[in-house]
Amino acid sequence: MVNQKKICPTNILFFLIIILNSYEFAYSKTLSEENTNLIEKTISLVDKEYIEETEQDELIESALNGMLQSLDPHSIYLPPKEFENLQNATSGQFAGLGIEVTMENGVIKVISPIDDSPAEKVGINAGDYITHINHEQILGKSLSEAVELMRGEPKTEITITIVRKEIDDAFDIKIVREIINIPGVKTKIEGKNNSIGYIRISAFNEKTSEKLFEELYLNKNDINQSIKGYILDLRRNPGGLLRQAIEVSNMFLDDGEIVSTKRPRFNEKIRSFDAKKGDIIDGKPLIILVNGGSASASEIVAGALQDNNRAIIIGTRTFGKGSVQTLFPLNKNNIFFPSSKNLGAIKLTTAEYFTPSGRSIQAEGIMPDFVIEQVLDEKDDPNYYKVGETQLNKFIKKKDQLDTESGSSAFIPEDEKNDIQLNLAIRILENLFSNI
């Protein structure tokens, strides 16, 4: 339990001003005297007149989140604990429910459940809304606060309240928290004569490219001798680390650009990443599966291989999360924050991703070469499983952007026999082999 502290206006003001003024970007602005006075007077007013004593840490966190969340859906202040959780998540292991979420209209929206997670096992789906956690209302809380409520000790139970589009009434689901081991990469053999290698990448964490290399290269002599083509399944993959997306793309390319990052505001290309020779599957045919749950790093891989004519893309339009977030740790390693205390981090949208042909992924997504919808049950609302960047509040839209929605259904049938997208990919490859 955090001890309540009486607000110290001077300390809070100093902290906020440092944050707003410290990052010396070439085009940064400092606070005017008028705005400084406004912040100071507001804090002083709360200190003197608010009905209850206010916890200083919560006030600061709310101030930071209010400022950052007014910009776009992905800019946020991460308190120390949440910053630590984020670092653990990208390492491939963390404690929780196993869902990728965002905030929409004051409640939590599920982008995608992680493969084999507690959330997936109890039937939480992309497009679900979480309104309460342990009967505590989400409305009024920040995304980081809601996520923190969902995390907890392994083997502990949590009750979440779900609103689902095709169901009139909200309902509760009980879930037991577990250590989430993100599988990253799974492989199996598909097709007639075991001729197709199936690769499932569920997230781009620190171990993804290493695991993929093991499956495709180190085990090559054992299982891949009969493989004539591959399917790379990126459906419901919410993304992850940029460098992992680059390394995975590079494994299937001999040359060409993979992705570039730009700051359109300043008409500035920050960096481009090019492939190096060494196609790990030796130019064999490759089909990539995507859907509305394919976001960020998944879209980078799909866009890179599509634009370099290295893969056929099958499925539905991807999520459209093409903005770049930079983490700014607020601790002793940051020259602007010399304190030895870990103060968390600011995650700030700083650039956009562009495919090799110059397409912006942001709010557009990647359109497959073959758009194939899954067949839903008659009782299902066709929009139920739909997720996309353009559904989020304050999503970044370019001035010349077409009025099209990013994203699509993120539904994948449990029974592989009913998976139209996967079965089409298998048939295409088998027909290709028969004509070789």
Secondary structure, DSSP 8 states (H G I E B T S, - for coil): --------HHHHHHHHHHHHHH---TT-----HHHHHHHHHHHHHHHHH-SS---HHHHHHHHHHHHHHTT-TT-EEE-HHHHHHHHHHHTTEEEE--EEEEEETTEEEEEEE-TT-HHHHTT--TT-EEEEETTEE-TT--HHHHHHHH---TT-EEEEEEE-TT-SS-EEEEEE-EEEE---EEEEEESGGG-EEEEEE--B-TTHHHHHHIIIIITHHHH-TT--EEEEE-TT---B-HHHHHHHHHTT-SSSEEEEEEEGGGTEEEEEEE--S--TTTT--EEEEE-TT--THHHHHHHHHHHTT--EEEES------EEEEEEE-STTBTTB--SS---EEEEEEEEEE-TTS-B-TTT----SEE------TTS-TTTTEE-GGGSTT----TT--S----EE----SSGGG-HHHHHHHHHHHHHHHT-
